[in-house]
Amino acid sequence: MPMWEGRFSKQIDKRTNDFNSSIRFDHVMYKEDIKGSIAHAKMLSKQGIILKEDEEKIIKGLNSILKDIENHVLEFDPNAEDIHMFIEAELTKRIGQSGKKLHTARSRNDQVALDIRMYLKNQILIIKQNLIDFIITLLNKAKENTETIMPGYTHMQRAQPITFAHHLMAYVEMFKRDLERLSETYGRTDICPIGSCALAGTTYNLDRLFEAKELGFSKITNNSLDGVSDRDFIIELLSDISIIMMHLSRLSEEIILWSSWEFKFIELDDSFSTGSSIMPQKKNPDITELIRGKTGRVYGSLISLLTVMKGTPLAYNKDMQEDKESIFDAVNTVNLCLTTINPMVATMKVLKENMKKAAEKGFINATDCADYLVEKGIPFRDAYKIVGNIVKYCIENDKTLESLDLSIYKHFIPSFDNDIYSHINLINCVNKRNVIGGPAKEQVEKQIMSNLAKLT
Ligand code: ARG
């Protein structure tokens, strides 16, 4: 019989019960639910709302339930309405009358809002740690590649010379912003709603601050309606996770390209790639493709909850139960992706020679060639045009800027001299880009070291 049987004269239809029940997914919050109830019992007894002996029985009972769940002695009842009802019913089964006092001055509406905040606070810390671990892997890979010349691209066309370290460090910046976003979301999740009760607070003399402090919250909510119906922090977290997935997906896309025969910039370790069931030569970057695919699924969760929330009047509505599968799935997905891509990137082989060859072929030092003429007093627009003509000549005659004879350079404009060759040497081109944020070894090394110092 459900907890709310008093008002009803008929048993609940099995289909209604199954449809309504959330225990198959909200059981993951059992620890938070028990912890929340222990704090509630303490507060109720401190305020003289329940007896000390009831408090003690409740705490003992809840701890025994916790232990039995963890030891798989107690199974979640699939017919229970949700984890909150399940634990309360089990408590009353174990300790009798005192168990029935626990839900004084509390509603499942503030209870579920509390549990999900506690659960997500912990999950945010886990995602942050996984992100930090991955950033450290990227930094270590970057450290080994501050001299690994590769073409930088725009429009997927070879554009200017950079290093592989510089390229990886762009992702470090993205993931650092992701960390910041998670910290901000943590702050808005770390607000305790308990005491809002069903929607309008309560007539009991509660000590909300005490209960919040017991549970490790830094603040309490200011409005009881908002306390039970705010899901912004979940939407925010879904958005943070979507952005992390977008970053992981961009990197995955690059890794997929880089491991193709067309690029061959990297080779994935055998233990992090898969074969084909028919083509014996294949080595596929499945992990990265799955990350790209799973990004769509996480975006789906974000859009789903935004849509769920857009039409719900204040305060609690059952629609909000739909928040859980979305956020739980997104959290699991991002953690899975981060912990899988990390060793894959750590073990991938960087094919430096191939990167260099690609860099030599794309006229990526053409801008430097034009800058050379500017140094000789030619206006940039003219220099740009002259070098454009030289590149055209090179393409037609299968030459590179490095291999073109000085006599031919001079034919285009006599300002060219022998020092053009060192000016367009790719390593020099990179190291001359010594502006803060640029690809020069000195700059990138500084960035790597300061990030490593902060994160390790
Ligand atoms: N299982 C519900 C949820 O996840 C708990 C709150 C239910 N409250 C209620 N009054 N029906 O949202």
Boltz pocket constraint, residues with backbone or C-beta under 6 A from the ligand:
constraints:
  - pocket:
      binder: B
      contacts: [[A, 20], [A, 22], [A, 26], [A, 81], [A, 82], [A, 108], [A, 109], [A, 112], [A, 317], [A, 318], [A, 320], [A, 321]]
      max_distance: 6.0
